[in-house]
Amino acid sequence: MTTRKRITILYALVTTLLLVVQAGIVCAQSKPEEDPEVRMGREAAQEIERTLRLVTDPALVERVNRIGQEIAAVANASEIPITWGINKRSQFQYTFKVVDDKDVNAFSLPGGFIYVNKGLLDYVQSDHELAAVLAHEIAHAAHHHLLRLGQENEKINRRVTLPTLLVLVLTGAPARDLGNVMMGVQLYQIAKLNGFTQEAEMDADHAAIHYLMRTSYNPVGMLTFMERLARDEARRPERQLGIFRTHPPSRQRAQAMLDLFRKLNIPVNRRAVARILPVELKEKSVDNRNLTEVYLDSVPVFAPADSNGMTSSQRAQLLRERLDILLNDGIQMYDIRLSSDRRTVVARSNPIFTVEPEDAALHGKSLPELAEQVSNAIKRALWNELIQRAY
């Protein structure tokens, strides 16, 4: 996202915050059916869309809207505990738009105006992960986070900024001292508001999980999405944001999600919602023989020979199916071992693959050597995934 676009969005949000101060007056003067929060959001949306290019691809727009509307219906009908925001029930007519921008980003405006970048659609690995992002943004609107931020900003101005300015003016403080003090007040204001935005982010994560539990989408998609963000953040140069941090670290948010899953007894199967440890089959040729090789997350596991009336492809498919079942069950490196005759790879007493004499003849290795090769390949893939999640 370009600097100009960022400034435009920030300007619109700041303008919305300023309008919040007038919300009470507007509520008193408006007709009962008019919602000042929706009006503020629409005005901010009009301002933002002057510089944004929206995606019109019917397939992309339909995907986002279909998923978003299912979650929006839940948000409008459900009472989800609020940890930060305004405890006021509102039923918004949510709208979802796709922005032609490669950044992995999404944002919401008051009243249910949700924007998702094309870059985020490319980044998510399933509809479950996309649903998690949309649920998070819907929670911001449903819990009136921006409205609450406006109220907190007004409190700071009333209790700190204006009294400080008044004292300095009345005491005749030099212009330089006035500037230094006001700079300190502004930094205090930034620190306080950014602390509130972090609370808003945690509340949106919490509410989104509760929303997703009431839809056809798996809330674990929020965890896999956040863990991948944390991994990518760890690979970039560290920046000490201090009081300018607006979001809690992704690693902290992922841990909070895991804690909530345990509390709610939500099973964590990452492979069900993301491309994690995929088992794939690829054709290869060895000594002019057509074989099928099994790969676990790009790690070559084994290319079996024809044996016991089964083709290489059939044996590879059987290995793939067994690995999928065990991986979905959450096997770990320490679960992998060899049988007593050192021909069969086993996980939790379940056979994964048995090496046959035809395999030994084809690959020129002993049966124990080939079984050890299969075992080590599976362990290596599991280790790689563990390191990825360690950020």
HELIX and SHEET records of a PDB file:
HELIX    1   1 THR A    3  VAL A   20  1                                  18    
HELIX    2   2 ALA A   23  GLN A   29  1                                   7    
HELIX    3   3 PRO A   36  ILE A   48  1                                  13    
HELIX    4   4 PRO A   58  ALA A   77  1                                  20    
HELIX    5   5 LYS A  118  TYR A  123  1                                   6    
HELIX    6   6 ASP A  127  ALA A  142  1                                  16    
HELIX    7   7 HIS A  145  ILE A  156  1                                  12    
HELIX    8   8 ASN A  157  THR A  161  3                                   5    
HELIX    9   9 LEU A  162  LEU A  170  1                                   9    
HELIX   10  10 ALA A  175  MET A  213  1                                  39    
HELIX   11  11 VAL A  220  ARG A  235  1                                  16    
HELIX   12  12 GLY A  242  PHE A  244  5                                   3    
HELIX   13  13 SER A  250  LEU A  264  1                                  15    
HELIX   14  14 ARG A  270  ALA A  272  5                                   3    
HELIX   15  15 SER A  312  ASN A  328  1                                  17    
HELIX   16  16 MET A  333  ASP A  335  5                                   3    
HELIX   17  17 PRO A  357  HIS A  363  1                                   7    
HELIX   18  18 LEU A  367  ARG A  389  1                                  23    
SHEET    1   A 3 THR A  95  VAL A  99  0                                        
SHEET    2   A 3 PHE A 113  ASN A 117  1                                        
SHEET    3   A 3 ALA A 106  LEU A 109 -1                                        
SHEET    1   B 3 VAL A 279  VAL A 286  0                                        
SHEET    2   B 3 ARG A 289  LEU A 296 -1                                        
SHEET    3   B 3 VAL A 299  PHE A 302 -1                                        
SHEET    1   C 3 ILE A 336  LEU A 338  0                                        
SHEET    2   C 3 THR A 344  ALA A 347 -1                                        
SHEET    3   C 3 ASN A 350  THR A 354 -1                                        
END                                                                             
